Amino acid sequence: MQISIIDNFEQFNRLKEDWDAVYSADPYTTSFVSWAWQRGWCEVTPYKWIVLAIRPEGMSSYVAFMTLGRSFVRKFRFVTINCELHLGGHPLSCHTGFVCLPEYTEQVISAIAAFIQNQIKWDRFFMREMFDPRLDIFLRYFSHKKYRIDKMNSTPCPYIPLPASWEQYLQDFLSNKTIKKNLRRIEKVTDFRITQIQADNYDKHIDIFLSLHRLRWPLLPEQTLNSFRVIFQRCFENHCLWLPILWNGTRPIAAMAIFTDRKKGNFFAYSLGWDDKFAKLSPGKVIVAYSIKYAIENGFRIYDFLRGDEEYKYYFGAINRFNTNIIITRKNPRITVTAVKNIRRFRRLQKDIFKRVFRFSLSY
C-alpha cells in the first residue's frame, strides 16, 4: 500500500471524487467523515492537520482516507514536552473514524497502523468518539510491549430506528403527552411556521441559528460559532446540511442544524437552539418532533441524536448506542526524550546567564 500525505487545501480538493466514492461504498461511514465535513474541519482546527490517502501499488485511485491532527503540550515556554495525535474532527465531531473500501480493510488498516507508528512523531494518540467496529482490528497492530492502550468511558449516542410512517411513530415511539399537545397547538396557530435553509436564505438562516444557539449556550466561544459557520458552509455546498427554523410571526424561536446522508438513510441532529421566552410551548422539542417527521417522510431510516444522554432525547423514543474512546500511549516516547534534553539545555542556559549577570553586578 502507498500512503500519500496531504497537507494543503489544493491537494485536499483533488481528493473529492475518490473520497466520495469510497465514502459511499464504506458501510461504516457517517457524515462526520465525509469529504465536506472533514474539509470544513481542516479549515478551522487549531491542530496541524494531515490526510493519509491510501492506494494499492499500481493503482491511480485512492481506496481509503484518514484525517489526523497534531497538537503540542508545553510545560516550559520554548520546550515541547508532549506531542498528541487526534482523529480528524475532534472536538467538533460527534462520530470519528476513517473511510475505506471494504475489500481493502485489512491491508489498509495494517498500512495505516505501521505508518502512524513509524512515520509520525507522537506520544499519545487520542481516538475519541470512535464510531467504527474496525477499531478492534486497528488496535491489534499496537503491541503491548511498546504501547499502552487505555479505554475511557464510552459516550452514549441515543438514536431512533425510524418506522415507515409518522402515524406509526406517534403510536409506537412518542409517549410524551406534552409534546403531542404542543404539536397540536402550534399546528392550529397561523402565526407559527417553519422555514428551511435554501440558497436564497442561507446567510439569514445561519445567522438566526447561531443567535439562537448562543441563547442556549451563552458561554460558547466566538471561535466555536465561527467554526460552525465554516463547516455548515461546506456541508451545504455538498447537499448534506438541513437547517429548519420555527417562527412565531416574524420572530424565530427555535432552530436546528442537521447533517444528512440520504443514500444511507442517516439523519444526524447536530445542534439545537431556542428562545426561552417561549418555553411554555417547548419550541425546542417541537422543532425536534418536526425534524423527526421530516426524516420519516423523506425515507431516512436512522435518526441519530448524537453524543449526550440528555433526558429529552428519550422522550422521543430514542435508545442507546455508544461511541468508543481510546488513548494509545507510547511506552518509549521519542518526543519526550528530546524534550528532557531541551529542558536540561534550557536550565544550563539559565545558569550561564545568571553567572554572567552576577559577575557583571560584582564588577559594577
Protein Blocks (a to p, Z undefined) as FASTA:
>chain_A
ZZdddfbfklmmmmmmmmmmmmmmpmkbcfklgmklmmmmmmmpmbdcdddddddehiab
dfbdcddddddddfbfklcfbdcdddehiakbfbgcddddfklmmmmmmmmmmmmmmmpc
cfbdcdehiacfklmmmmmmmcfklpccddddddddddddddfbfklmmmmmmmcfklmm
mmmmmmmpmkbccddddfklmmmmmmmmmmmmmmmmmmbcfklmmmmmmmmmmmmmnopa
ccddddehjacfbdcdddddfknopacdfbccddfklmmnommlmmmmmmmmmmmmnopa
bdcebgajdfklmmnopacddddddddddfbdfklmmmmmmmmmmmmmmmmmmmmmmmmm
mmZZ
